[in-house]
Amino acid sequence: MQPFEHGGDVYGLARALGRSPESLIDFSASINPLGPPAWLSEEIGKETWRLAHYPDPQAGRLVAAAEALYGVSAEELVPANGSTEILHLLPRLLKARRALIPVPAYVDYEGACRREGLEIKTVTLQPEAGFGLPWAELEEALSDPCLVFLGQPNNPTGRPFCVQAFKQLAARHPESHFIVDEAFADFVPGLERLVAERPANVLVMLSLTKFYAVPGLRLGLAAASPALAAELRQSLPPWTVNHLAQMAGARMLQDQNYRERTLETVPRLREELRDSLAEIPGLTVFLSEANFLLCRLDRPDMDAFELTRRLLEEESVVIRNCSNFSGLDAGYFRVAVRQARENERLLRGLSSVLDPSADRTGWPSFGRQPAAPPGSREGPPAIMFQGLSSNAGKSILAAAMCRILLQDGYRVAPFKAQNMSLNSFVTRDGGEMGRAQVLQAQACRLEPETIMNPVLLKPSSDTGSQVIVRGRPVETMNVRTYHQFKEKAAAEARKAYDELSAGRDVVVLEGAGSPAEINLKDHDLTNMAMAHYAAADVLLVGDIDRGGVFASFVGTMELLESWERELVKGLIINRFRGEESLLAPAIEAVYNRTGKPFLGVVPFLTDLGLPEEDSVTFKAGWASRPASNRAADVDIACLDLPHISNFTDLDPLLAEPDVRVRIVRSLRELESAPDVLIIPGSKNVLSDLEHLKRSGLAEAVKGLALRGRTEIVGVCGGFQMLGQTVADPLGIESSLEASAGLGLLPLVTELAREKHLSQVRAVHHPSGLELKGYEIHHGETRTLDERSVCTVSSPPDRRIGFADGSGTVWGTYLHGLFDADDFRRHFLDGVRRRKGLAPLGSPQTSYDLEDKLDRLAETVRKALDMDRIYDLLEGKPSPYLAR
């Protein structure tokens, strides 16, 4: 490996090592760690139509923005294709014969002068003096006329000089020209600068590409006297700054928010990095005010070249070997200040090479956001399914991936930072979590834990949701209140992820909604923010069945910021019906626009028989569920409530061959009286009761009960509705204080602040059968008539189910009661007897998700490019993953 003249050549290094540029973490080029402004792709995208025209030769908008920011007149400003273009013009343009350069200094000062045959004299800055400028020695070496090159601050030391002393020096030498390089000046808060108030013989170079993190765009400026600026413009080639760079540059210079964020972030990251570097034995770290640090390796057995080689080959970390800087010996190297997690990776890499026996667990935390490049996180590799929209199928695909990885011998666990769903589950320790992660845990053959879904939102109205953190309700919040709470929620999510990921081989994460919702991205804790924290490879899932999927892939990628796009490693088409080869032209077009490969086309999966994450599919009429058997013997109807919850209680009934299950929203749908009417759970019982009354459904239900041909069953909230009254004096779910129930059972319910959350073993008294399930409700229900029939109780004698005298109207707090095969058949055979049909006797089907998960995994494994997915996971250095 040959030393490189400049930092930042990740392409050459990657070619030499046979790796991809993305696999390297580049500390050799000192670029703003925030990355490009979020709007950059938007700005470039909207300007591409102008590429059919030549750019403005005067770069008018760019120059006007620079005028406003720096307080310099347009006639003094010269835009160029990077400040390097200006630097290489100056020795010839200024007709100098000699150059004076305090060293160490940026290597191109000397290179530009040598190219024009200038005599070069140097003054060496001393590390013992903090690399400060020795003004007396500098002036002694200065012979007029001369070109003098100074960095403000210096590169590679990061040290600024005294502007007052400099101005006095320049005034004493009017025949010399002083070139002041302010390429890194924007990173230094409060720095006294020369761009606006220059002596006549001073030219200032500015680099926009470093501060705004767009070195690939190439954009720089010079500020000089009007006469010199005019000469520079005449010497530069026409249209030296392309249109995209002009437009982006103008907006960059106007982006005050980005400047403020940088000045808040970079000094803190630099000092944290410097303090931690200083703890490594044999390393001297020098003070810097820029976005980089100069270090010296004080070891006889290793120089900076060897350290650079080992970090690159062993850790995929690139540092700047400074042995080609005049004034520095072979022990010096420079590191850029990057994002927190990347800085941690550098520290651990340096420690592993220089001090492998040391325990670095006591290092201060750098935090976890926003970025973690491949392999930079200390923990297991992670893969994340994000959707182009809600209900794109990411939950099911995550479950499939969990089962695939489990089948292939990995210790895998699921995770979703924040879930919004009314379909929840109670864990063994009484915590509440989303059902999607319960299914994914079963796919991993793990006991569900709330750390798999640390934040759960349960909507109770159009504007409010109950917030549940680590399985426990916090309070009901509106959007504004929750935004204020969100940082605490995010901290809990990150903490839960750390607990869950410890000791796993792989973690499968799931996003929420779309990562490109521009009105929500600033508050995101589930999608890209979590992917960054976990250093997860993101796979974007699009539902082709709803249409517009290819435009959605392109639009989503366009709306992502650059650091978010880097996390996306592939695209997946879901729910496809038809001939896959017909997709080829569209797949190629999307790849050409996004650069992201398609990793599979998953067919439309019917007859899954797996619980849904939320009520989207339910309210769509169970479009993806098994087709109802219209000729079935038993007709079961379920009321669709506005705040329906835990509708998966019905899933086992769907699997029965003699059952038809349908949802009911209108009176017309009850004209054909069902054999069974189920009133499901609700997150807002009083509000849903009022809905039933307004729609006429409440009277219809009473009519069915009066006629006695329909068995009416209430579960949880539906059970409460069957009673005489439901009261909410504390406003737990609604602003209504109380509402009359359907009056079909002699019960009254009062909602209490304390929520019942427990797994339950119970007995169904009429049959003597054992039931298992869970309770999840705020209500305390008591009977008004001690003669009322207790149908379900849990030890020691907690009554959680009641029926009327006929047994045709009954309800229970127990979710999951139909999961038990024997009880489900007992219940259905009772319906059959009432209709005059012969009972079937034994269970006709087993409600076992294991076979269903295996079938799902088999289908998805065939549809996805699993070799490429494993390449992603195994391309991350990790002690956890050893295939």
N, C-alpha and C positions, 0 to 999 in steps of 0.2 A: 504493500500500500504506500503510494507516494504522498508526500505532504501537499496540501492544497493551498494555493496562494490566498484565497478568500474563504470565509466561512459560508455556510448555507448551500453548499453543493450536494444536496441530498440525492440528486439524480445520479451524479457520477459515483458517489459512494455506494448507492444501491446497486448500480450496474456492476461495480467491482466485487460486491459481496453476493451477488445473485439474489438480492432481496427487493421488495417493493419499497419505493420512497416512503409510503405511508407507514411502514413498519419501523422507521427510524424516528427518534425523538431528537430534534435538532436544537442543541444549545449553542451552536457555533455562530448563528446569525441572531443578532439582537433586535428582535421584532416585538412589537407590542403584544404581550401575552393575552390581551383581551380578544385578539383576532380582529378581522375586518369589521367595520360597522355593520350592524344588522341589515341595513338598507342597501348594501352594496349591490347585491345581485338584482334587486328591484331597479336601482338606478341604471345599471348597465343594460338590463333587459329592455327598459322602456326607450333606450337610446339606440338600440341596434339598427333601427330603420334608417337612422341618419348615416350609417356606414356607406350608403350608396353615394354620399357626397364627400368632398374633401373636408377635413376639419378646419375650424377657424384658425387661420395662420397667426392671428394675434392672441389666441386663447383668451378672448375677452372675458368670459364668465369666470374663468379661473383667476385671472389677474385681478378682477374686481373683488373677488372673495379674499384674495391675499391682501389687497389694499386695506380692506375693512378690518381684517384680523391683525395685521402687523403694523398698520399705520404708515405704510410706505406708498409713495405715488406710483402710478402705473408705469411712468417712464423710467423708474428705477428697478423695475422687476423684469426678470427674464425667466420664462418657464422652459424646461428642457426635459428630455427623455431620461430623467434621473440626474441627480447632482453630479454623478461621475462624468456625464457628457460635458458638463461645464468645466469640471476640474481638468480634463484632458485638453481643453482648448486654451486654458489660461497661460501656460508657459510660452506657447507660440504667440498668442495674441498680445501679451504684455511685453514681448521681446526682451525677456530677462536673460541674463547669462549665469546668474547664480541663484541658488535657493538655500534657505536656512530652515531647518526643520527640527524642533525639539522632539526628541525620541524617548520612549516609544511613541509611535504615531501611526495612523492609518497608512497601510503599505502603499496605497495608490498615490499618495502625495509624492513619494520618491519615484514611483514608477512613471508617473506622468512627466516628471522633470527629466528623468533619464532618457525617456523617449525623444525629448527635444534637445538632448545633449547639454543640459545645464550642469554646471558645477554644483555639487551638493555638499553642504556643510551641516553637521548636526550638533546639537547640544543635548547631552544626556540628562534626563530627569532621574533623580535618585530615589529609590524606594525608601531609604531612611528618612527622606524629607517628604514622604507621602506623595511623591511624583509631582510636587509643586513646581511652578515655573521659576527658575532662577533668573530674575530680571536683569541683574547686573551682568551675569555671564552671557545672557542672550544678547544684550546690547553690545557687549564687547565683541561678539562674533559677527555682528551685523555690519556689513559693508555695503553702502549704497552704490548703485541701485540693486535691489534684491527682491526675491519673492519669499515671503515668510508665511509658513503654514502653521496654523494653530487650531486645535479642536476645542470647542466650547460646548460641552465638556470634552475632554480628551478621550480618544479611542486608541488604546484599550483600557486606560486607567479609570475613566469615569470621573476625573477630577476637573472642575472648572477653574478658570483663572480670574484674577481681579481685573475687572473691566476698566477701572480708573487708571491702574498702572499701565494697562495696555494702551489706552488712549494717549497717555503721556508719551509712551514709546513711539507710537505711530506719528505723533505730532513732531517728534524730534527727527524723524526720518521720512520726510515728504517724498523723497525720490524712490523709496521702496514701496512695494505693494504688499499688503497684508491680507492673506486669504484666511478667513475665519469660518470654520466648518461647524455649523450649528445643527448637524444632522440629528443629534440626540438631545438638543436643548429643550424640546417640548416635554421631555420626561422629567425635567428638574423643576419642582415647584419653586417659584420666587426667584428664579435665576435672572440676573441682570444680563440683558442681551444687547447685541449690537445691530440687529437687523434693522431697527428703526432709526437709531442715532449713530451713524457711522462717520468717522473721519473720511475725508474725500479719497484717501488712498487705501480704503478698506473695502473689500468685497466679502459678503456673507453668503455662504451656501446653505440651503435648506433642503432637507429630504422629507418628503411627505410619506414615502413608502414605509419607512421604519415605524413612525408613530402611528400610522393608520393601518399597519399590518398588511400592506399590499405590495411587497417587493416585486411580485410578478407583473404588476401594472406599470412600473417604472415612471416615476414622476418626481421632479425636483425643481427648485427655484434658486435664482441668484438675486441678491439685492446689491446694487452697485450705483455709483454715480451715474447720472443720465448719459454722460458721454460714453463711459465704459459699457453701460448696459446696451446702448445702441450698437456699439462695436460687436458685442457678444451676439446680439440678435442677428446681425448681418453675417456673422461667421458660422452660425448654426445652419444646418440643412433646412429646407422648407418643410413645414408641417412636422416639426420634430416631436410634437406632442399630439398623439392621436385623439380622436374625438371622445372615446370612452374615458380615457385618462383625464381629459379636460373636465368632463361633466362630473365624474366621480370626485376629482380633486376639488372642484368648486364646492360641492356639498360637504366634503370632509372638512374644509376650512370653516364652514358655517356650523358644524356640529359641536356645539358647546357642551352638550351633555356627554358626548364621548370623551372629550378632553377632561371633563371633571371626573368621570369614572376612572379614567386612566391615572390621574394624579392622586386619586384616593386609593387605588389598588396597588400600583407598581411599587411605590416606596415601601409599603407594608410587606409585600412579597419579597422585595430585595433584602430588607433587614432580617426577616425570618430566615431566608436562605443563607445570608451571610453568617448569622449566629450559629446555624447548624453546621455550615461548612467549617467554621472555626473550631468545632469540637473534634474534627477528624485529625488524628496525630500526623505530623509531618506535612501539614498544609498551612500556608500563610495566606490569609485573605485580606486584600487591601480595601480601604474605604472607597466607596463610589457613590456618586449621586445620580448615576444614569440607570439604565435598565440592564446592566451587566456588571459582572464582578471579575476583577483580575486576581488570579490565584498563582501561588508559587509552590511547587513541589520541592520540599527540602529533604530529599532522600537520595543517598548515594546509589541505591540499587535500581532506580527507575527515573526516567525523564518524562517530559510531557508528551513526547511522541509515543512512547511505549504505553503511557496511560491512555492516550487517545485511542490507540489501536485496540487495547483490551476492552475499554468501555464500548467501543463500536462493535467488536466481534462478540463479546460476551453479553452485553446488556442492550444493544441496539441504541445506544446513547451517543450523540455526536457532540464533542466539545471543540473549542477552537485552540489548536496548538499554536502558541505565540512565538515559537522559535524563529519565525521569519520576520518578526518585528525588530527593527534596529533598536539596540539598547536593552533587549531582553535576552536572557540566556535560555538554554534548553529546558529549564525547569518551569517556565511560565505557561499558563493556559488561561483562557477566558471562558466564562459561562454566561449565557443569557439568563435573564429572569423570566421564567415561564409560569404557567399556571400551577396552582398549589400541588396537585397530584403529580405533575411532571417533575416539579422540584423535588418531591419526595423520592421519585424514581431515580433522579440524579444522585441524591444523597445516598441511597441504598446501593447504587451501582459503585460510587466512589468508595463506600465503606467496604463493599465486598472485595474490591481490588486492593485497597490500601490498608484496611484494618479488618480482615475477615473474621477475626475472633471476637470482635467487640459486640456488645449488646446495645443496639440502638433503639430499644423499645421506649426509652425515656425521652426521645426527641419530641419537641413540641409539635402539635398537630398543625398542619397547614390548612385544615379544612378539606372539603370534599368537592367543591364546585368551582368552576363549571366543567373542567375538562379532564379526561383521562384517556390518553391514546392507547392503542393496542398493547396489552401486556403491562400497563403501567400500574395497575391496581394490585395491591397485596391481597390476594383472595382468589377465589375460583373464577374461571371464565364464566361469562354470562351471555345469554342470548335473549333478545326481547322482541316480542310481537307487538307492533303498533299498527293501528288501522287508519285507513283513509277516512273513516267515519265510524260512528257508533254502529254496533251490530254488524261489523264486517267479518266476524267469525274468528277474531283473534283469541277469544277464550278457549274455544274448542281446539284451535290449532296449538295453543300453548299446552293444553291437556294432552294432545297427541304427542307433542315433542317430549313432554315429561315421560310418557309411557315408552316412547322409542328409546330415550336415553336410559331409562330403567332397564328395558329389555337388553340393552347393549352393555350393561354392567356398571353403569355410573350411579353414584350417590347424588341424586338430583332432587331439587326442591323448587316449588313455585313461589312467586312473589308478585304482588300488585300493591304499590304504595298507597293508592287511594282508589276506592271503589264507590260508585254511587249506585245503589241498588236497594230495592225493598225486599229482595229475596235473600235472606240471611240464614245463618246457622249458628248453633250454640256449641262451643267446644266443651271438652270434658271438664275443664276448669271453670266453666260458666262464662266464657268470653264470647262476644258476638263478632262474626266475620261474614264476608260475602260467600255465597254458595259457589261461585265460579272457582275460587281458590280451594274450596272443599273438594270439588271434583278433581282439580289438578293435584291436590294432595293425595287423593285416592289413586290417581294415575301413577304417582310416585310411591304408592303403598306407604304413606306416612300418615300419622295421626294429625288431623287439622290443628293448626295453632294460629293464634291471632297475629303473630309476627309475620305470617304469610300475607296478611292483609291488614296492616296496622291502622289504617284510617278508612272508616266506612261512613258514608253519608246516606241517610235514609230520608228521602223527601217526604215531608208531612204536609206541604202546601205548595203552591206555585212559586213561592219565594223563600221558603224556609226548609231546612233539613235538620234532622237530629244528627249530631256529630258524635261518632263513636271512635275512640282512640285506644288502641291496644285492647279491644274487646269491651271497653266500658263506656257508657254514654257520658258525654261531657255536658252538652246542653243543646237546645235547638237554636240554630243561628240562621240569620238571613245572609245574603251574599256579602254585604259590606262587613258584617261582623266576622264572617268566616275568613275573609281576606286578611283581616287584622290578626286572626288566629293562625294563619296558614304557615308562618315560619315555625311555630311550635309543632304544628302537624308534620312539616317537612323534617324537622329534627328527629321526631319520633319515628318517622318512616326510615330515615337513614340508620338510626340506632337499631331498629328492628331488622333491617337488611344485614347489618353487621352480625347480629346474633344468628340469623338464619343461615347465612353463607358460611359461617365457620365450620370447617370440616367437610363441606360439600365438594363434589367434583365439578358440578355445573349448577347454575341457577337459571331457571326459565322465568323471565319477567313478562308481564303483560302491561300494555299501556291502557289509556282510556280515551275514548272519543278519537279525535284527530290531533296529531302533534302540530298542525299548522293553523290552529284557531288563533288568529292574530289578536283577537280581543282577550284571549285567556293566557297566551304564552308567558306573559310576564309573571304570572302567578303559578305556572305549571310546577307540580311536584311529582307527577305520575309518568310523564312521557320522557322528553329528552333530558330534563334535569335528573331524573332517576337513572336513565341510561348512562349519563356522564358519570354519576356517582359510582355506579356498578361497573364502569368500563365495559358496557354491554354492546354487542353487535346488534344493530336494529334491523329487523326484517319488516318491511311495510306490507300490510295485507289489504287488498282491495276486493270488494264484493262485486264481481262482474254481473251478477244477476240483477242488480238494481240499475245498471247502465252507467255509462260515462266513466268507466274505471280507468281508461288510459289517459284521458284528460285529467282525471283526479291524481294519478301518479305524477304527471308532469307539474300540475298546479301545486301539489303538496311540496314537491322538491323545490319549486321556485320560491315558495313562502318560507322555507327553512333557512336559518342562518348558516353560514359556512361551517361552523363547528358542529351544527346539527347534521348537515349533509354528510360530513365525514363519518358520522356514526352509522349512517344507513349503509348496510352492506349488501342488501338485496331486496327484490320485490317479489311478492307472491300474489297470484291471482286465485281467488277463492270462489267457490260455488259456480263452477263453469259447467254448462250443459252444451254438448255439441262436439264437433271435430276440432281437436286442439291445433291441428296444422293450420287452420284458418286464422289463428291468432298471430302467426309468424310475422307478417308485415308490421302489425301494430307493436309487437314486442320489440322488433328491431328499431322502429321509430322512437319508442320511448327510451330505449337504451341510448340511442344517438343523442337524445336531448338531455338525458340525466346522467349518463355514464354509469348507471346502476344496473347490474345484471338481474334477470328474472331467475329465481331459484325454484320455480315450480308453478304448476297449474293444478289446483286441487278441485276435484269434481264436486258437483252439487251432491251432498250426502243426505240421503233420506233414510228414514227408519233408524236414526241414531239411537233414540231412546235415552238420551243423556239429558240431565237437568240443564235448563237455560240459565244464563247469568241474570237476566232481567226480564221485564215484561214486554220488551219490544216485539218479540216473536209471538208471545201470547196475544197481544193486542192486535197483531196482524192476522190473527185467525189461525195460529199454529201452522203457518205455511210450511215450515221445515219439519213439522212433526209427522208421525205416521198418519196416513190418510184414515179418517174415521170410517168404520165399517157401518154403512147405512143400514145394512141388513142385520145388524147385531141385535141380540135379544134384549139387552139392557141399555136404556137411553139415559145417560147422565148429562145434566146441564150444569154449568158453572156460571154464576153471575160475574160479569166483568165490572169490578169496582174501579173508580177513578184512582184510588190509592191502594190497589191490590198488592198484597205482599205474600211471599212464600207460596206462590201458585204451584210450585213443584210438588206440593202435596198430591197433586193429581197425576203426576207422571206414572206411578205404578199402574193406575187404572187404564192408561193408554195402551199398555202392553197386553191387556186381556183380550182374548179373541172374541168373547161374547159381549163386548162393551163398545158402545159409541159414546164419545165425549165431545160435547159441543159447548161453545161459550154463548152467553146470552147478554144482549145489550138493550133489547127493546121488548115491549109487550107482545109484539107480533111473534117473537121467537119463543114465547111461552104459551102461545095458543095451542100448540101441540104439547100437551102436558108431559113432561119427562117422568121417568120412573124415579129418578133421584135429582134433587136440586141441591147443589153445594154452594154455600155462601163462604167464600174463602177469607183468608186473613186480610187485614187492612192496617195501614199505618196512620190513618185518620178516620177512626170509627164513626165519630159524630158527623163529620162532613160526608162520609159515604152513606150514612143513614139518611141524611137530608137528600142526597142524590136519589136514593131509592124511592123516597116519598115524592119528590118532584116529578120523577119519570113515570110514576104509577106502578113501578115494579114492586114496591112494598105491599100495596094492596093485592097485587097479583100473587105474591108469595103467600099472603094470608089466605087467599082464595084456594090455592093449591093445598094448603094445610087443612082447610076446612073440608074439602072434598075427600081428603084422606087417601088418594091414590098415589100421591107423590111423597116419597121419603125426603125430608128436608134435613140437611146436615150443615151445621155451622162449625167452622174451624177457627179458633183463636178469636180474631176480631169478628168473624161471622158468628161465632158462638155468643159473643157479647150482644150482638144485634138481635138474637132470638129472644132476649129477655124483655123485661118491662121497661127499664130505663138504663141509660148509660150516662154517667155524670163525669165531668172533667173540671172540677172546681179549681184546680191549679193551672189550667191551660196547658196541659202536657202536650196535647195533640191539636187542639183547636181553640178558637176564641169562643166557641159555644160552651156554656156551662153545663148543659144537660140536654138530652134529647130522648124522646120516647122511643123505645125499641119496637120490634115487631110484635111483641106481646105473645109469643108462642110458647115460652117457658116461664115459670114463676121465679125469675132471677132478676137481680139488680147488680149493676157493675159500677164501681167508682174507680177512675184511673188514679193511680198513686205515683209519686215521684220515683220511688224505687222500682226498678225494672226486674221482673222475674227472668233470669237467664240460667237455665240448667238443662242438662241431659236427664232424661226421665226413663225409668222402667215402671210400667203400669200394668194394671189388669183390667181387661174388659169383662165386667161382671156377667152380662147375659150369656157370654160364650165361655168364660173362664180362660180365655186366651191371653197370653202375655204380649204386651206391646212395648216397643222402644221408640223413643223420639226425643223431642226437646220442647221446652217452653220458652217463649220469648214475647213478653207482653208487660204492660204497665198496670193492667186491671186487677182488681180484687173483686171476685164475683161471689155473691152469697145467695142462698135460696130463700124465697119468701114462704115456702111451703115445705116443711120437713118431710112431707110424704112424697115429694118429687123424687124421681128415680135417679139414683147415682149409677151411671154406666161405666165410668172410668175413674180409677183412683190409683194413687201411687203411695207406696209405704211412707209413714206408718198408716195414715188414713186420710191422705190429702185428696179431696174430691175435685177432680179436674174435668168431669164430664157428666152431663145430665140429659135425661130424656123425659118426654111427657108420658102419660100413662099408656098410650098406645104404642109407644116406641117408634113412631114414624117421624117424630120431630126430636132431634137430639143434637148435641154439640159437645165440643171438647177443646181444651187448650193445647192438646197434644199434636204438635206437628210431626209428620212422618208416620202417622198411624197406619196408612195404607201400604207402607213399605213391607210389612209383615205378610208373607204369602198366605199363611193359614187364615189370618184375620180377614184379609182382602177377599178370599174366596168365601168365608163365612158371610161376610157382608153382602156379596153379590148373590150368593145362593139364597139369602133371605129375600132379596128383591125378586129373584126368579120365582120363589114359592108364592110370593104375594101376587105375581102375575099368572100363576097357574102353570109355571114351567118347571120341569124337573131340575133339581139341583145337580150341579156337575160333581160335587163331592170333594174331590182333591184339587189342589192348586193346578191351574192350567199353564202357568208360566212362573218363572222365578225372576223376581226383581233383583237381578245381580248385575252391577255395572262392570264387573271385571271383564266378562266376555265382550261387552260393548266397547270398552276401552281398548281391548286388544284388536278388535276389528277396526276401530278408528285408527289406531296406530299403523296397522297394516296398510290401510288405504293411503294415509298421509305419507308414510315412508316411500311408497311407490311414486307418489306425486311430486315429492320434493327432491332436490338434488342434495341428498344427504352427504355425499362425499365433499361437496363444497362447504356445506355447513360444518362438517367436522374439521375441514381445513381452517375455517375461521376460528373454531374453538381451540384447536391444537396449535394454531399459530401464535398463541399467547403463552409466553413462558410462565408456567405455574407449577408448583409442587403438587397441586391437587389433581391435575388431569394427566393421567398416564394410561393411554389407551392400550 
